[in-house]
Amino acid sequence: MTVVDEALLERVARERRFDPRTLEIARRLFLGNDSAKMLSTEYGVIHQRIYAIRRMVQEAVQSYGLPDGWSEVTLSGPADLVRAAKARFERQKRARLRSEQ
């Protein structure tokens, strides 16, 4: 099963140019754990549309090639702070990957 968090959902929405309603349905489907049946009734769409949104998000996330449970972030700020944050992240990531082996 594909795990979708807020950051991944925002990336998919931005790249796929979701309209606000589609993004809200996706957010409630993945983050709010609302059922497809409830969402189709509430938004007045057929349940196949809800499943199509789910499939679209899952396929996009899988195409990013991130392992389950991983997320992606973009940092913006003074260059020295971004470099320091990246260096710290890489150290912690290496440590975690070693501990998981």
PASEVO-843785 format. One record per residue: x, y, z of N, C-alpha, C in turn; chain. Coordinates in steps of 0.2 Angstrom, whole numbers, plus 5000, padded with zeros to 4 digits. Layout:
<sites>
   neast   nnorth    nup   caeast   canorth   caup   ceast   cnorth    cup   chaine
       X        Y      Z        X         Y      Z       X        Y      Z        A
...
</sites>
This chain:
<sites>
   neast   nnorth    nup   caeast   canorth   caup   ceast   cnorth    cup   chaine
    5004     4994   5000     5000      5000   5000    5004     5006   5000        A
    5002     5011   4996     5006      5017   4996    5004     5022   5001        A
    5009     5024   5005     5008      5029   5010    5009     5036   5008        A
    5003     5040   5009     5003      5047   5006    5003     5052   5012        A
    5008     5056   5013     5007      5061   5018    5006     5068   5015        A
    5005     5073   5019     5003      5080   5017    5008     5082   5012        A
    5015     5082   5013     5020      5084   5008    5019     5081   5001        A
    5018     5074   5001     5017      5071   4995    5011     5073   4991        A
    5006     5073   4995     4999      5075   4992    5000     5082   4989        A
    5003     5087   4992     5004      5094   4990    5008     5093   4983        A
    5013     5089   4983     5017      5089   4977    5013     5086   4971        A
    5009     5081   4972     5005      5078   4967    5000     5083   4965        A
    4997     5086   4969     4992      5091   4967    4995     5097   4963        A
    5001     5099   4965     5004      5104   4961    5006     5102   4954        A
    5009     5096   4954     5011      5094   4947    5005     5091   4943        A
    5000     5089   4946     4994      5087   4942    4989     5092   4941        A
    4991     5098   4944     4986      5104   4944    4979     5102   4946        A
    4978     5099   4952     4972      5098   4954    4968     5104   4956        A
    4961     5104   4954     4957      5110   4956    4956     5109   4964        A
    4954     5114   4967     4953      5114   4974    4948     5109   4977        A
    4943     5107   4973     4938      5102   4975    4942     5095   4975        A
    4946     5094   4969     4949      5087   4969    4954     5086   4974        A
    4958     5092   4976     4963      5092   4981    4959     5090   4988        A
    4954     5093   4989     4950      5092   4995    4948     5085   4996        A
    4945     5082   4991     4943      5075   4991    4950     5071   4992        A
    4955     5072   4989     4961      5068   4990    4964     5069   4997        A
    4964     5075   4999     4966      5076   5006    4962     5072   5011        A
    4955     5072   5010     4951      5068   5015    4951     5061   5014        A
    4953     5059   5008     4953      5052   5006    4960     5049   5010        A
    4965     5052   5009     4972      5050   5011    4973     5052   5018        A
    4972     5058   5020     4974      5061   5027    4968     5060   5032        A
    4962     5061   5029     4956      5060   5034    4953     5053   5035        A
    4956     5049   5030     4953      5042   5030    4946     5042   5029        A
    4943     5046   5026     4936      5046   5024    4934     5041   5019        A
    4929     5038   5019     4927      5032   5014    4925     5035   5007        A
    4927     5031   5002     4925      5033   4995    4917     5034   4995        A
    4913     5030   4998     4906      5031   4998    4904     5037   5001        A
    4906     5039   5006     4904      5045   5010    4906     5051   5006        A
    4912     5051   5003     4915      5057   4999    4911     5057   4992        A
    4909     5052   4989     4905      5052   4983    4898     5055   4984        A
    4895     5053   4990     4889      5056   4992    4889     5063   4994        A
    4894     5065   4998     4895      5072   5000    4897     5077   4994        A
    4901     5075   4989     4903      5079   4984    4898     5078   4978        A
    4894     5074   4978     4889      5073   4972    4892     5070   4966        A
    4897     5065   4967     4901      5062   4961    4900     5055   4962        A
    4901     5051   4956     4900      5044   4956    4907     5041   4960        A
    4906     5036   4963     4911      5033   4967    4917     5031   4963        A
    4916     5030   4956     4922      5029   4952    4927     5035   4951        A
    4924     5041   4952     4928      5047   4952    4932     5047   4958        A
    4930     5045   4964     4934      5045   4970    4940     5040   4969        A
    4938     5034   4966     4943      5029   4965    4948     5031   4960        A
    4946     5035   4955     4951      5038   4950    4956     5043   4953        A
    4953     5047   4958     4957      5052   4961    4962     5048   4966        A
    4960     5042   4969     4965      5038   4973    4970     5035   4969        A
    4968     5032   4963     4973      5029   4959    4978     5034   4956        A
    4975     5040   4954     4980      5045   4951    4985     5047   4956        A
    4983     5048   4963     4988      5050   4968    4993     5044   4969        A
    4990     5038   4970     4995      5033   4971    5000     5032   4966        A
    4998     5032   4960     5002      5031   4954    5008     5037   4954        A
    5006     5043   4955     5010      5048   4955    5016     5047   4961        A
    5013     5045   4967     5018      5044   4972    5023     5039   4971        A
    5020     5033   4968     5024      5028   4966    5030     5030   4961        A
    5028     5034   4957     5033      5036   4951    5038     5040   4954        A
    5037     5043   4960     5043      5047   4963    5048     5043   4966        A
    5047     5036   4967     5052      5032   4969    5054     5032   4976        A
    5050     5035   4980     5052      5035   4987    5050     5029   4991        A
    5054     5026   4995     5052      5021   4999    5046     5022   5004        A
    5042     5017   5005     5036      5018   5010    5038     5022   5016        A
    5034     5027   5018     5036      5030   5024    5040     5036   5024        A
    5043     5037   5018     5047      5043   5016    5043     5048   5013        A
    5046     5054   5014     5043      5060   5012    5048     5065   5009        A
    5046     5070   5005     5051      5074   5002    5050     5081   5004        A
    5055     5085   5005     5054      5092   5007    5059     5097   5003        A
    5057     5103   5002     5061      5108   4999    5062     5113   5004        A
    5069     5115   5004     5071      5120   5009    5072     5127   5005        A
    5070     5132   5008     5072      5139   5005    5074     5143   5011        A
    5079     5147   5010     5082      5151   5015    5089     5153   5014        A
    5092     5156   5019     5099      5158   5018    5104     5152   5016        A
    5108     5152   5011     5112      5147   5009    5116     5143   5014        A
    5119     5146   5019     5122      5143   5024    5118     5139   5029        A
    5112     5141   5030     5107      5137   5034    5104     5131   5030        A
    5103     5132   5024     5101      5126   5020    5106     5121   5019        A
    5113     5123   5018     5118      5118   5018    5119     5115   5025        A
    5118     5118   5030     5119      5115   5037    5113     5110   5038        A
    5107     5112   5036     5101      5108   5037    5102     5101   5033        A
    5104     5102   5027     5106      5096   5022    5111     5092   5025        A
    5116     5095   5028     5122      5090   5030    5119     5087   5036        A
    5116     5090   5041     5113      5086   5047    5108     5081   5045        A
    5104     5082   5040     5099      5077   5037    5103     5071   5035        A
    5108     5072   5031     5111      5067   5028    5115     5063   5033        A
    5118     5066   5038     5121      5062   5044    5115     5057   5047        A
    5110     5060   5049     5104      5057   5052    5101     5051   5048        A
    5101     5053   5041     5098      5048   5036    5103     5042   5036        A
    5109     5043   5035     5114      5038   5035    5114     5033   5041        A
    5114     5037   5047     5113      5033   5053    5107     5029   5054        A
    5101     5031   5052     5095      5027   5052    5096     5021   5047        A
    5098     5022   5041     5099      5017   5036    5103     5012   5039        A
    5109     5014   5042     5113      5008   5045    5110     5005   5050        A
    5106     5008   5054     5103      5004   5060    5097     5000   5058        A
    5094     5001   5052     5089      4997   5049    5092     4991   5045        A
    5098     4990   5044     5101      4985   5041    5102     4979   5045        A
</sites>
